[in-house]
Amino acid sequence: EDELEVPTAYALSQNYPNPFNPSTTIEFRVAGTGSRNSEPGTPMVRLVVYDLLGRDVATLVNKQMAPGIYTVSFDASHLTSGVYFCRMTAGEFVATVRMMLVK
């Protein structure tokens, strides 16, 4: 039943597992107006991972998305251990979570 539910607000969940090695899963929600079909006014959704210096290390999502609940995997096997930030932007919504990579 939850799969049919259309979120009423944007959200970015904490990655799981955290700390992670070498990959993690990130869940996010794209708000809708009761329809799962993409509408012309639907904002672009961007999900980007940054390092501590603010450098873009991975773009996980960069497209217009229909309302719903999504998960994306992040493979950090090419990165060094440390703290990273995952930032979601969709229209005026902005959220950031902290992730820790431990090798």
N, C-alpha and C positions, 0 to 999 in steps of 0.2 A: 504494500500500500504506500510506503514512503516513496517509492520510485515515481509514483504518479503526482506527488506533491510538488507544486511549483513554489520555490522560495519567494518570500515577499520582501526580502532584504538581501543585499550583497554581504558575503562573509568570506573570510579566509581563516581556515583552521590551522592549528599547530601541526607541523609535520609529524609523521610517525614512521619509524621510531626516531626519537631525538634524545641523546646523540645517535648518529647513524654512521654506518660504514658498509659499503660505499654508496648505497642508494637509500632513498627515502620516498615516502608517498605524501603528497599534499592534496588536501581536499578544499574545494572552494565552491561557493554558491553564486549563481547569477540570478538576480531578481527578475521577476516577471509580473505580468498583469493578469495571470490566469490562463495564459496560452503558452504552449511549448514551442510554438512557431516563432521564428525570428521576425521581428518587426523592423520597419525602416529606421525607427528612432533608437534602436538598441545600440548602446555604446560599445566601443571596442573594449575588449578585455585583454589586459597585459599582465603576465605573471613573470617577473624577472628576478633572478638571483644575483645578489651583489656581495662582494667581499667587504672586509672592514674598511678598506680605503674608498669604498663607493664605486668600484669598478664593476661593470656588468660582466658576469662570468657565464651566465646562461639565460637565454630567453625561452621559457617553457611554453608560454601561450602568448599569441599576438594576433588576435582575430575577433571578429564579431561572433558572438555566441548566443544561442537560444537560451532562454531561462531554464535553469535546472541545477542539479548537483553534479559536480565533476571531480575526478581525481586525476592527478598527473604524477608520474614518477620522475625523480631527479637522480641521475647517475653522476656522482661526484668522484668517480675513480681517478680522473685526471687532475683533481685538485689536491692541495695540501691540507693537512689537518688545520682546523681553526673554526672561527665563528663566521657564519654567512647570514645574510638577510634575504628573505623572500618577500617581495613587494607586489601586491595586487592593485591595479588601478582599473576602474571601470566607470567612465563618466566622472562624476565628482567624488566617487568612493575611492578611498585609499586606505590600505591596511598593510602592516608589515609584521612578520614573525621572525624570531631569531632561531637559527638552526646551528647545531654544532656537529662538525665532521671530525670523527676520531679514527685515526688509522693505526 
